């Protein structure tokens, strides 16, 4: 994928007719999503319907939120949701099961229980209740999927809030400050007004957090002890004297604003006692030390072609593509080169293609299409080893910060390269001429005379 050409700064000087190398900032193959603001939730959490009836709840409210929703499920529909705090997005979870229960019976997915009391605590025999938990395979898959989707959303939102420079908001206390970024706003609240909301690198959904704090202050509620005061000066004096200029750590509503609470947690597996004793031995074998990585589901990285946007997961297929499509044999081109020379070749080709210059003759083109046509017509896909245009120190640095092609350079055999060739440089030691000042030495020894 071609990055934006504005990442480069031309140093061509038409006055003296000289063209120097182009200074470029870091490039990236990924799509530029900086202009797109990520959502703050997977679904609408303001109007969450009951799984069985038409009641609507606002999960961002304390008066008609999650607690009231779960109480309604138990008191009216006799349904209990197991491990509800482990559900990454309860709103999405409720939407999903509402659709399921609309067409299928509850007994199909829930465990039935018989209790000797009514939901209000009154004694009664054999009252039937239902438990919805991850024991049901469908429920387990749903919870795991929601964890991954929620984590991806949170990380995208966190990255956006850390880099977005279009943030405009007045300070909660003073009116002469306007920040461009959310981290600056958080830092200002702490540095100037000693209001501790947390470190900006640990926070997410900052807009909603600021709105919540602003609403509490407008309602004359202390952020820490959550007491109500008669006027704003009294509230400010109370928060200053008591050291209450920070959010209440016991209020779990604020948990959603801290990135650490979105970690993927897994329940520890049960280990038999005999196996625990075996693992606790001093001379226990480490043969299975890599077993903890058995559940790793990392995405397979793709590598982009040196001349076009084509990418492959296997480097061999990509090299074959370059031979068939661009008549460029990478293995033949770098044959006999050291590792660092191969790095220079890759970065040189990447940069020339980015600034629209031929890798062979250096001719400048207006667009990538014209450059590709020139390479094919003139057979300029081949890199001349004798010319030193690519053999410059500046090409030690990657043109693209996420260039996977560089990770595969070590796979090329270098058995024929001698240590001196691989190093690519000769180290000459300097002669050390140590001159001793006799007068200074005699003075320094006087202190040791007894």
Protein Blocks (a to p, Z undefined) as FASTA:
>chain_A
ZZdfklpccfbdfknopacddddddddfbdcfklpccdfbfbdcklccdfkbmcdcdfkb
fklmmklmmmmmmmmnopacehkllpmblmlmmmmmmmmmmmpcfklmpccdddfbdfko
pacehiacddddfkbmklmmmmmmmmmmmmmmmmmmmmmmmmmckbccddfkbmcbccfb
fklmmmmmmmmnopaebjfklgghklmmmmmmmmmmmnopafklopacfbfklmmmmmmm
nopaccdfklmklmmmpmklmcccdddddddfklmmmmmpmklcfklmmmmmmmpccdcd
ddddfkbmbdcfblklmmmmmmmmnopafklmmgoiafklmmmmmmmmmmmmmnopafkl
opacfbfklmmmmmmmnopmbccfkbcklmcfklmpcfblklfklmmmmmpccklpcfkl
mnopacddddddddddfklmmmmmmmmpZZ
